[in-house]
Amino acid sequence: MNSIISFFTGAGFLDLGFEHAGFSVDMVNEWDPSFLRGYRHAREKMGSKPPKYGHHLGSVEEFTDGSLRDLLRSIVVDAQRGGRKVGFVGGPPCPDFSIAGKQAGSEGDNGRLTGVYFDIIKDAKPDFFIFENVEGLWRTKAHREYYDACKAGMAAAGYVLYDRLINAINYGAPQDRSRIFLVGVLNDVSGRSFPWEVGMKSEDDLLSLDWPVQDPFLPGSLTSLPSPDLPEHLTVEHWFRKNDVENHPNSGMYFQPKSPKIAKIDEGDSYSKSFKRLHRWRYSPTACYGHNEVHLHPYKPRRISVAESLALQSLPPSFELPTDMTLSAAFKTIGNGVPYLAAKGLAESVAAHLSAEIEELSIAA
């Protein structure tokens, strides 16, 4: 079984995907104590094993020098014994690269952590790494120059790189969420292209289907999928039912509505910057619950709950956060996370590629 060491862990959606694809989560690092408490609670409830090398509460910058730098190096070497591959996985904070953000880039308080993450990878030399971030790092000219420079540094350190801008909906998550996935494999000798398709449910342009747009908001209404040609498994309503959100431990966790405007917004009207009402028979917009963005329930006069947000991140119904966690912390860590099915699909592709590399080494021997 190969291992991962997780950075910027949050509530652990990326970790869970790798774990369910056959990897062992051996250490986690998170700076926010409420996020780490949520992580530990969720994994305990699901019966997941605690990480062998523990949970580290603190900034990733602490691993750049001193005793923690030495500890991280020793953990990598120890985990590699017996022929195991060890990978670093993480998505550094992304607001400074977000198209909707302040565009602070690599100089911002969050943006500079991307460089720190790459630095500790180059120092500790894991067998592979995963870097996940927003599409603004890919599409915005100044940010793309920084991203390409980071890639050049990793290539010079011996990593063969594979990257792709992928929407989570192509992994089966009910969400329009485009993100960069960068995979680096140290001294990769497989000689093959990276098998992205192994973990993906579809490579089609699923957003271009004839999805419903808007319907009048009718509290408590019952409707059916408008067309049998639409993939129901990618809809909000399918995931609400699949995760039995009304009976989920986090079902009662939602912000109380304060504005009368919410009763006037049509079902599916999710195109404004602030109030977005989901459509039950369509995928969700990107899970982004900070600042002034408010996601409303399709047919209830309220904001969506923590349970419903977890469902839209395609998590198993057994995944739960502490019921005494603050709503702000719960929604922030959910919105920061990689949709579970995207994480699992990516992990399956990584596992397939590492297996191909081992095959190539066996043949060469």
C-alpha positions, -999 to 999 in steps of 0.1 A, spaced: 0 0 0 14 34 -10 13 64 14 3 100 14 13 129 36 -14 156 35 -9 194 36 -35 221 38 -57 192 49 -89 210 59 -117 185 65 -98 159 45 -119 153 13 -87 148 -8 -73 124 19 -105 104 19 -104 100 -19 -69 87 -18 -76 64 12 -106 49 -6 -84 44 -37 -60 22 -17 -35 47 -2 -26 50 35 -29 85 50 3 86 71 5 123 83 -17 154 80 -9 191 84 -35 218 90 -32 253 105 -68 259 115 -77 240 148 -114 239 140 -107 223 106 -84 198 122 -110 189 148 -136 185 120 -111 162 102 -105 140 132 -142 138 140 -152 128 105 -126 101 102 -134 87 137 -171 85 127 -162 67 95 -138 43 112 -107 55 94 -73 47 109 -55 76 125 -23 87 106 8 67 116 29 99 121 1 119 136 -17 153 131 4 184 129 -14 217 138 5 246 124 16 263 92 33 244 64 61 270 67 72 252 99 85 223 77 110 245 58 138 244 84 148 231 118 135 200 136 103 197 116 122 198 83 143 169 96 113 151 109 95 153 75 126 140 57 128 111 82 90 103 78 94 101 40 124 77 43 106 56 70 74 53 49 94 43 19 107 11 35 94 -20 20 91 -5 -14 61 18 -6 57 50 -27 52 82 -7 33 112 -20 26 147 -8 -9 159 -15 -24 193 -10 -42 223 -24 -26 255 -10 -50 284 -2 -63 298 -35 -80 332 -30 -49 351 -43 -52 333 -76 -89 332 -79 -105 350 -108 -130 364 -83 -104 373 -57 -81 403 -52 -54 390 -77 -26 393 -51 -10 363 -67 22 348 -53 29 379 -32 -3 375 -12 -5 360 22 -21 328 8 -5 328 -26 31 326 -12 22 293 4 22 277 -30 59 284 -33 64 270 2 46 238 -7 68 233 -37 99 240 -17 92 214 9 86 189 -18 119 196 -34 136 193 0 119 161 12 118 143 -22 86 122 -19 81 98 -48 52 118 -61 31 149 -53 -3 163 -60 -10 201 -64 -46 213 -67 -56 249 -73 -81 272 -89 -84 277 -127 -73 314 -123 -37 301 -118 -41 285 -152 -60 311 -171 -47 345 -158 -16 356 -176 5 368 -146 -6 338 -125 1 314 -153 37 327 -156 42 320 -119 27 286 -122 49 277 -152 79 289 -132 69 266 -104 66 237 -128 101 245 -142 115 243 -107 99 210 -100 111 196 -133 146 207 -125 143 188 -92 137 156 -111 99 154 -113 81 144 -144 50 165 -145 14 160 -157 -13 186 -154 -48 192 -166 -77 216 -160 -106 194 -151 -142 200 -140 -154 180 -109 -186 172 -128 -166 149 -151 -157 128 -120 -194 124 -111 -197 152 -86 -229 173 -89 -209 205 -92 -195 229 -118 -160 233 -103 -129 236 -126 -95 231 -110 -59 224 -119 -46 190 -110 -8 188 -112 8 154 -106 46 151 -103 64 117 -102 101 116 -92 124 101 -119 93 87 -137 104 59 -160 70 47 -172 73 65 -205 35 67 -207 11 95 -207 -8 100 -175 -40 80 -174 -65 108 -164 -93 88 -180 -90 59 -155 -106 79 -127 -130 100 -147 -166 91 -152 -169 110 -185 -147 133 -206 -178 148 -224 -188 184 -221 -215 177 -195 -222 214 -189 -235 218 -225 -265 194 -220 -300 208 -221 -302 214 -184 -332 233 -169 -325 270 -164 -351 286 -141 -385 278 -126 -407 297 -101 -397 292 -65 -425 271 -50 -417 261 -14 -424 224 -8 -431 216 -44 -425 182 -60 -412 179 -95 -396 152 -117 -365 152 -138 -375 172 -169 -359 149 -194 -348 113 -194 -318 124 -214 -303 142 -185 -279 124 -161 -299 124 -129 -269 113 -109 -253 148 -115 -283 167 -100 -287 184 -67 -319 164 -59 -303 131 -66 -275 138 -40 -299 152 -14 -318 119 -16 -287 97 -19 -272 112 13 -306 114 31 -298 150 40 -329 155 61 -318 128 85 -281 135 84 -264 146 117 -256 180 101 -291 186 87 -300 214 112 -268 234 106 -276 263 83 -276 301 86 -310 316 93 -324 337 64 -323 374 72 -333 389 39 -368 388 24 -351 387 -10 -346 350 -8 -384 343 -14 -383 362 -46 -354 343 -63 -364 316 -89 -353 281 -86 -321 278 -107 -314 316 -106 -277 311 -96 -262 337 -118 -259 367 -95 -228 374 -74 -247 370 -41 -279 351 -38 -279 318 -58 -308 295 -57 -299 259 -68 -321 240 -92 -330 206 -80 -326 190 -115 -292 207 -123 -257 205 -109 -246 230 -83 -224 260 -90 -190 259 -74 -193 253 -36 -182 287 -24 -198 298 8 -176 327 19 -178 364 16 -213 375 3 -222 344 -17 -253 327 -5 -266 294 -18 -303 288 -13 -322 256 -11 -341 248 -44 -376 244 -28 -372 256 8 -371 292 20 -336 290 35 -300 286 28 -286 251 23 -274 231 53 -240 217 61 -255 182 53 -266 194 19 -232 211 12 -214 179 20 -237 160 -4 -229 185 -32 -192 178 -25 -201 142 -33 -191 128 1 -204 95 14 -235 99 37 -214 86 66 -192 117 65 -201 143 91 -187 173 109 -191 181 146 -225 195 153 -210 221 176 -186 234 149 -194 270 140 -213 275 108 -187 298 94 -159 272 100 -180 243 87 -190 261 54 -155 274 49 -138 240 52 -165 224 29 -161 251 3 -123 248 4 -123 210 -1 -118 190 -33 -150 171 -42 -146 136 -29 -153 119 -62 -128 141 -80 -102 132 -53 -110 95 -55 -108 96 -93 -75 114 -93 -61 89 -68 -72 60 -90 -53 76 -119 -22 81 -98 -24 45 -86 -27 33 -122 3 54 -132 25 42 -103 16 6 -112 27 12 -148 60 26 -136 66 -5 -114 58 -27 -144 83 -8 -165 110 -12 -139 103 -49 -136 106 -54 -174 139 -33 -174 153 -55 -147 
